[in-house]
């Protein structure tokens, strides 16, 4: 299970976040949106040496999941009318 903390928690408890990222990446949210990933330098080096992207490696840590095996839910995107006149 990935560790998720808020940006405010990261600022208040940076040493705890550093310890957590020694075991696995720590996902940081800002205003309820995933914004950052904190990881050890060793983990970064391992990811940067692999042929898969960092995003793929973070999505599927320690597995050999094939992209074709993944089913995605269709997102519903609502249209919005934006008035740019002032």
DAJO-V24451 format. One record per pair of residues at least 6 apart in sequence whose ideal C-beta (glycine too) atoms are under 8 Angstrom apart, sorted by the first residue. I is the first residue (numbers start at 0). J is the second residue. D is the distance in whole Angstrom. If there is no record, write none. Layout:
i->I j->J d->D
i->I j->J d->D
This chain:
i->1 j->23 d->7
i->1 j->24 d->7
i->1 j->25 d->8
i->1 j->26 d->6
i->2 j->19 d->5
i->2 j->23 d->7
i->2 j->24 d->8
i->2 j->25 d->5
i->2 j->26 d->7
i->3 j->25 d->8
i->3 j->26 d->5
i->3 j->27 d->8
i->3 j->28 d->6
i->3 j->33 d->8
i->4 j->12 d->8
i->4 j->16 d->6
i->4 j->19 d->8
i->4 j->25 d->6
i->4 j->26 d->8
i->4 j->27 d->6
i->4 j->28 d->7
i->5 j->27 d->7
i->5 j->28 d->5
i->5 j->29 d->7
i->6 j->27 d->6
i->6 j->28 d->7
i->6 j->29 d->4
i->6 j->34 d->7
i->6 j->35 d->8
i->8 j->16 d->8
i->9 j->16 d->5
i->9 j->27 d->5
i->9 j->37 d->7
i->16 j->25 d->6
i->16 j->27 d->8
i->16 j->37 d->6
i->17 j->37 d->8
i->19 j->25 d->5
i->20 j->37 d->5
i->20 j->38 d->5
i->20 j->39 d->5
i->20 j->42 d->8
i->21 j->39 d->6
i->23 j->38 d->8
i->23 j->60 d->7
i->24 j->36 d->5
i->24 j->37 d->7
i->24 j->38 d->4
i->24 j->42 d->7
i->24 j->57 d->6
i->24 j->60 d->8
i->25 j->36 d->7
i->25 j->37 d->4
i->25 j->38 d->7
i->26 j->33 d->6
i->26 j->35 d->8
i->26 j->36 d->6
i->26 j->37 d->8
i->27 j->33 d->8
i->27 j->34 d->6
i->27 j->35 d->4
i->27 j->36 d->7
i->27 j->37 d->6
i->28 j->34 d->6
i->29 j->35 d->8
i->36 j->57 d->6
i->38 j->46 d->8
i->46 j->53 d->5
i->46 j->56 d->5
i->46 j->57 d->8
i->47 j->53 d->7
i->49 j->56 d->6
i->55 j->66 d->8
